[in-house]
Amino acid sequence: MSDNSSLNIAIVSPYDFAYPGGVTNHVSNLAIKLIERGHSVKISAPYSLDHGASSNPIFHPIGKPIPVPTAGSVARITLSVTLSKYVVPFLRENKFDIVHIHEPVSPTLPLTFLRLVQNSALVGTFHAYAKRRRSLSVSRYMLRRWAKRLDQRIAVSEAAHEYIQRYFPAEYDIIPNGVDVEYFSRQSKFPKEFNDGKLNILFQGRMEKRKGFPHLLKAYSHVKWEYPNCRLLVVGPGNIDRESAQVISERGLKDVHFVGFVSDEELPKYYQMADIYCSPATGDESQGIVLLQSMAAGTPILASSIPGYRTVISDNQDGLLVDPWDELEFSSKLLMLLKNEGLRQRLSTRARDTVKKYDWNTVTDQIEEKYRNALSLKLAQNV
């Protein structure tokens, strides 16, 4: 098979395809790029809605997701043990060259594909990072027999690689999550209510404990007192948690605007409108797509100094890193950014250079190469 030949590819995700998230966004964008290059692609994932799935011709829903608390977040996955009756005919009818499974050892849809794929080359991408995961510590020996079926393995960052290597030792290539640099750098028209001369601080993400939003609020309470000409914009799905509501109430915070969920079409303008992007995540982030989106938009970043973020941001070069638990350090660095336009410009310029290596075209090149390698290995095994 030549390097330019068209491939028939299945991309499998464990997460509810109706709900936004890093892996879901990764899968969607990868599929778009692969189709643009002439490949045939189908996506399979759980789906929580009873309507709308059929409007996407490449999406094949399998399984109903349920929310499962994990690592300070909520994973919306299917735990059904009867997925084989859907996976087998899906594989038989499509005869895929490549089955690309994201989080291959996650229950239960990825594992079902990993067990049942016979004639296709198997590629696995590992996204997760955690200091430890008790469930994997217990189940890794049982799961290793299935993980060995992968022909090629990808980790999205050094942090993800270190994590998965601990449980499933093997050879992994690091291929990061991608970002559409052109899309997020394209100039947009800003909403008038947030374009009045005040400096905008942006938080974009789900309202989950590990995203660290209360830490940002505590830092903002100090900043707002000393630098009143600023506001905090909060973009993303979910309801505010009790701790955050308490901080806002007890400290009498002003100019905190909850925008809520924003469509992919609207999201770039919020990054571009922001003078500073803050991500105070407290851990278990393998890379941080939000950082890439902010860098592409040219928005200066203040982010947590956690392993996953340190794979993207070099402190004081293309962003600033901070201990989110240190309220005074956090507020000091945020205030420094607000007061120093030259620093913001320097970080923005460097970030625009850094983010080029994460552009989806570059990432897709690397993933396509893994597909070809997986096919070659599969063919060699069958000779």
C-alpha positions in Angstrom: 0.0 0.0 0.0 1.5 3.4 -1.0 1.9 6.3 1.4 -0.7 8.3 -0.6 -3.4 5.6 -0.6 -6.8 6.3 0.9 -7.5 4.5 4.2 -10.7 3.3 5.8 -10.5 4.5 9.4 -12.6 4.0 12.5 -12.0 6.4 15.4 -13.3 5.2 18.8 -13.8 7.4 21.9 -15.1 6.3 25.3 -16.8 9.7 26.0 -20.2 11.0 25.3 -20.0 12.6 21.9 -22.9 15.0 22.8 -20.8 16.6 25.5 -17.8 18.9 24.9 -14.4 17.8 26.1 -10.7 17.5 25.2 -10.9 13.9 23.7 -14.1 14.6 21.9 -12.7 17.7 20.3 -9.5 15.9 19.4 -11.5 13.1 17.7 -13.7 15.5 15.8 -10.9 17.6 14.5 -8.7 14.6 13.5 -11.6 13.2 11.6 -12.1 16.4 9.7 -8.4 16.6 8.7 -8.3 12.9 7.7 -11.4 13.4 5.4 -9.8 16.5 3.9 -6.9 14.3 2.9 -9.1 11.8 1.1 -9.5 9.1 3.8 -12.8 7.5 4.7 -13.6 8.0 8.5 -16.3 6.9 10.9 -16.4 7.9 14.5 -17.9 5.6 17.2 -18.7 6.8 20.7 -21.5 6.7 23.3 -24.2 9.3 22.8 -26.6 10.7 25.3 -29.1 12.3 23.0 -32.0 10.6 21.3 -31.9 12.8 18.3 -29.3 14.5 16.1 -26.8 11.7 15.8 -28.1 10.6 12.4 -27.4 14.2 11.0 -23.7 13.5 11.1 -23.1 10.8 8.4 -19.7 9.7 9.8 -20.9 9.3 13.4 -22.0 5.8 14.6 -23.2 5.9 18.2 -22.8 2.8 20.4 -23.9 2.8 24.0 -25.6 5.2 26.3 -23.2 7.1 28.6 -23.7 7.6 32.4 -21.7 10.1 34.5 -18.9 8.5 36.5 -16.9 10.6 39.0 -13.2 10.2 38.4 -10.1 12.2 39.3 -12.0 15.4 40.3 -14.0 15.3 37.1 -16.9 13.4 35.6 -16.4 10.9 32.8 -19.5 10.3 30.7 -18.9 6.8 29.5 -20.9 3.7 28.8 -20.5 0.8 31.2 -22.7 -1.6 29.2 -21.4 -5.2 28.9 -23.5 -6.0 25.9 -21.7 -3.8 23.3 -20.4 -6.7 21.3 -23.6 -7.1 19.5 -23.2 -3.6 18.1 -19.5 -3.5 17.6 -19.2 -6.8 15.7 -21.6 -5.8 12.9 -20.1 -2.4 12.7 -16.6 -3.9 12.1 -17.9 -6.5 9.7 -19.8 -4.1 7.5 -17.0 -1.5 7.2 -13.8 -3.6 7.0 -11.6 -0.9 8.4 -7.9 -0.6 7.5 -7.3 1.2 10.8 -9.1 1.2 14.1 -7.8 4.1 16.2 -8.9 3.8 19.8 -8.7 6.7 22.2 -8.1 5.6 25.8 -7.9 2.0 24.8 -8.1 0.4 28.2 -11.1 2.5 29.3 -14.5 0.9 29.9 -16.3 -0.3 28.1 -16.5 0.7 24.5 -12.7 1.1 23.8 -12.0 -2.3 25.5 -14.8 -3.9 23.5 -13.2 -2.7 20.2 -9.7 -3.7 21.5 -11.0 -7.3 22.1 -13.0 -7.7 19.0 -10.9 -6.2 16.1 -9.5 -9.0 14.0 -8.2 -7.8 10.6 -7.7 -4.1 11.1 -4.5 -2.5 12.4 -4.9 -1.1 15.9 -3.7 2.3 17.0 -4.2 3.6 20.5 -3.9 7.1 21.8 -3.6 7.6 25.6 -4.7 11.0 26.8 -5.0 10.7 30.6 -2.6 11.8 33.3 -2.9 11.3 37.1 -0.5 11.0 40.0 -2.0 7.5 40.5 -5.1 5.7 39.5 -6.2 2.9 41.9 -8.5 1.3 39.4 -5.5 0.7 37.0 -3.3 -0.5 39.8 -5.8 -3.2 40.5 -6.8 -4.1 36.9 -3.5 -3.5 34.9 -2.5 -7.2 34.9 -5.8 -8.3 33.5 -5.8 -5.5 30.9 -2.2 -5.9 29.7 -3.2 -8.9 27.5 -5.5 -6.6 25.6 -3.2 -3.6 25.5 -0.6 -5.8 23.8 -2.9 -6.1 20.8 -2.1 -2.5 19.8 0.1 -2.2 16.8 1.1 1.4 17.5 0.8 3.5 20.7 0.5 7.3 21.1 0.7 9.4 24.2 -0.4 13.1 23.9 2.3 14.5 26.2 5.3 13.5 28.3 3.0 13.6 31.3 0.5 11.1 29.7 3.5 9.0 28.6 4.9 8.8 32.1 1.5 7.9 33.5 0.6 5.1 31.0 4.1 3.7 30.9 3.8 3.0 34.7 0.9 0.6 34.1 1.5 -0.7 30.5 5.2 -0.6 29.7 5.7 -0.4 25.9 7.0 1.9 23.1 5.0 5.1 22.8 5.3 8.0 20.4 4.4 11.4 21.7 2.0 13.2 19.4 0.2 16.1 21.0 -3.3 17.2 20.9 -3.8 19.6 18.0 -5.3 23.0 17.5 -6.6 24.9 14.5 -4.1 27.7 14.7 -5.7 29.7 11.8 -9.2 29.3 13.2 -8.3 30.6 16.6 -6.1 33.4 15.3 -8.7 34.7 12.9 -9.9 38.1 14.0 -13.5 38.3 15.4 -15.9 41.0 16.4 -16.1 41.4 20.1 -19.3 41.7 22.1 -19.9 45.3 23.0 -20.5 44.7 26.7 -17.0 43.4 27.1 -15.2 45.9 24.8 -15.3 49.0 27.0 -11.7 49.5 28.0 -11.6 47.1 31.0 -9.1 44.4 30.8 -10.7 41.0 30.4 -9.4 37.9 32.3 -10.8 34.7 30.8 -11.5 31.3 32.4 -12.7 28.7 29.8 -13.5 25.2 30.9 -16.0 22.9 32.6 -17.1 23.7 36.2 -15.3 20.7 37.7 -13.2 20.6 40.9 -9.9 19.8 39.1 -10.2 22.9 36.9 -9.5 25.0 40.0 -11.9 27.8 39.5 -12.2 28.7 43.2 -8.4 29.4 43.3 -8.8 31.9 40.4 -11.6 33.6 42.3 -9.5 34.0 45.4 -6.7 35.5 43.4 -9.1 37.8 41.5 -10.5 39.1 44.8 -7.0 40.6 45.7 -6.5 41.8 42.1 -9.9 43.5 41.8 -9.2 45.5 45.0 -5.9 46.9 43.6 -6.8 47.0 39.9 -10.5 47.7 39.6 -10.4 48.3 35.8 -10.7 44.5 35.0 -13.3 41.8 34.9 -13.5 38.0 34.9 -15.2 36.2 32.1 -16.2 32.6 32.8 -17.0 30.5 29.7 -18.0 26.9 29.7 -20.7 24.4 30.7 -21.8 23.4 34.2 -23.1 25.0 37.3 -20.9 27.0 39.7 -19.8 24.9 42.7 -20.5 25.7 46.3 -16.9 26.8 47.1 -16.9 29.2 44.2 -20.3 30.7 45.1 -19.1 31.1 48.7 -15.9 33.0 47.6 -17.9 35.3 45.4 -20.4 36.0 48.2 -18.0 36.3 51.2 -15.6 38.6 49.3 -18.2 40.6 47.5 -16.7 40.0 44.1 -17.8 42.3 41.3 -17.4 42.0 37.5 -17.6 38.2 37.4 -19.6 37.3 34.3 -20.8 33.8 33.7 -21.2 33.4 29.9 -22.0 29.7 30.0 -21.6 27.3 27.2 -20.2 28.8 24.0 -20.3 27.1 20.5 -17.1 26.3 18.6 -18.0 29.1 16.3 -18.1 31.7 19.1 -15.2 30.4 21.2 -12.3 32.1 19.4 -13.6 35.6 19.9 -13.6 35.1 23.7 -9.9 34.2 23.6 -9.1 37.1 21.3 -11.1 39.5 23.4 -9.3 38.4 26.6 -6.2 40.3 27.8 -5.2 37.3 30.0 -6.2 33.7 30.0 -6.1 31.8 33.3 -6.1 28.1 33.8 -5.8 27.3 37.5 -6.2 23.5 37.2 -5.0 21.6 40.2 -3.8 18.4 38.5 -4.7 15.4 36.3 -4.3 17.5 33.1 -2.2 15.6 30.5 -1.6 18.6 28.2 -4.3 21.3 28.1 -6.1 22.0 24.8 -7.3 25.3 26.4 -3.6 26.5 26.5 -3.2 25.7 22.8 -6.3 27.6 21.9 -5.2 30.6 23.9 -1.7 30.5 22.4 -3.2 30.4 18.9 -5.3 33.4 19.6 -2.3 35.3 21.0 -3.7 35.6 24.5 -1.1 35.8 27.3 -1.4 32.8 29.7 -1.2 32.4 33.4 -1.5 28.7 34.2 -0.9 26.2 37.0 2.6 24.7 37.3 1.4 21.1 36.9 3.1 18.4 34.9 0.7 18.4 31.9 0.9 22.2 31.6 4.7 22.3 31.9 4.8 20.2 28.7 3.3 23.1 26.8 4.3 26.3 28.7 7.9 27.3 29.4 7.6 29.7 32.4 8.3 33.3 31.6 8.8 32.5 27.9 5.4 31.7 26.3 3.4 32.0 29.5 3.6 32.3 33.2 3.2 29.4 35.6 2.0 29.6 39.2 1.1 27.5 42.2 -2.7 27.7 42.1 -2.9 26.9 45.9 -0.7 30.0 46.7 -3.3 32.7 46.7 -0.8 35.6 47.1 1.6 34.3 44.4 -1.4 33.8 42.1 -2.8 37.3 42.6 0.7 38.8 42.4 1.4 37.3 38.9 -2.1 38.1 37.7 -1.6 41.7 38.8 1.8 41.9 37.1 0.3 40.8 33.8 -2.6 43.3 34.1 -0.2 46.2 34.8 2.5 45.3 32.2 1.3 45.5 28.6 4.9 44.9 27.4 5.1 41.5 29.2 1.7 40.5 27.8 2.9 41.3 24.3 6.2 39.4 24.8 4.4 36.3 26.0 1.8 36.5 23.2 4.5 36.8 20.5 6.5 33.8 21.8 3.3 31.7 22.3 2.3 32.2 18.6 5.6 30.7 17.6 5.4 27.8 20.0 1.9 26.8 19.0 2.8 26.2 15.4 4.1 22.7 16.2 0.6 21.9 17.6 -1.2 22.9 14.4 -3.6 20.2 13.2 -1.9 19.8 9.9 1.4 18.9 11.6 -0.3 16.6 14.1 -2.3 14.8 11.4 1.0 14.2 9.5 2.4 12.4 12.5 -0.8 10.4 13.1 -1.0 9.3 9.5 2.6 8.1 9.7 1.6 6.0 12.7 -1.3 4.5 10.7 1.1 3.5 7.9 3.5 1.9 10.5 0.6 0.0 12.1 -0.5 -1.3 8.7 3.0 -2.4 7.9 3.3 -4.3 11.1 -0.1 -5.9 10.7 0.7 -7.1 7.1 4.1 -8.5 8.3 2.3 -10.5 11.0 -0.1 -11.9 8.5 2.6 -13.0 6.0 
